[in-house]
Amino acid sequence: MSVTYTAVLPVREETVHRLTGLLDAERTRRGTRARTRSLTCRDQAILALRWFCDGTRITQLAADNKISVSTGYDYLHEAIDVL
């Protein structure tokens, strides 16, 4: 059995927008085609910020976003690299 809940991430919306923009710029630089990624830049930014701020385990982040753990690590490290 599991329980669904809503949480608030303790970061300003501007922080999410900034990281989203950096990720979008990196995808553009790499030539990533539209709709080829499992997560949007915003969802990827939130994944990374949850890891930084709350220490959420990558297995939980992957499950919450319906991606593999391997993809979760890839997305996390991409976000770290653009920072």
N, C-alpha and C positions, 0 to 999 in steps of 0.2 A: 504494500500500500504506500502511496505517496501523497503528499500534501502540496498543493500549489499555493504560492504566495507572491506578493509583489514587494520589491525592495527599492529603495532609493539610493542611488550611487552618490556619495558625498563629493561631487565635483561640479564645477560650474558648467553650464551649457556651452559657454565659449570654449572651454577645454575640449569638449567633445567635438565641436565644430572645427577647432584648430587641427586636432589629430585626424579627423575625417578628411580635411583638405590636404594634409600631408600625404595620407594614404592614397587619395585620389590622384595627386600629382605624381606619386611614384608609379601607380598603375599606368598612367598616361605615358610616363617616361619609358616604361618597359614595353609599351605597346599592347597592353592587355585588352583583348576584345571585350565588348559589352556583353554582359550576362554569361560570362564564362566562370565566374567565381561563385562559391557557395554563399558567401556573405557580402552584403553591401559594405562600402567603406565605413559607414556609420556603425553597423553591427560589429565590424572588425574593431573599430575604435573602442566601442563599449566593452567588447571582450577583453581587450588589452587593459583598459582602465579598471575593470573589475579585478583583474589579476594584480595590477599595481596597488590599488587602494584597499581591496578586501582580502587579498591573498587567496582568492578563489582557486581551487585546484583545476588544472587543465582538463581533467576528466569531467568535472562538473560543467565547465565552460563549453566543452565539446558537446556534451549531452544536451545542454540548454539550447544550443544553436543547431542541433541535429547534424553535426559534422563529426568526422573521425577525430580521434585524439591526435593522430599525425597531422591532419589539416589544422587542428587547433594550435599545435606547436608552431606550424609554419606561419599561421596568421599572427600569432603572438610575436614571433621573432621578426616578421616584417614590420610590425608596429614599433618594436624596439629599435630596429634599424633606422626608421625614418625620424625617430626622435634624436 
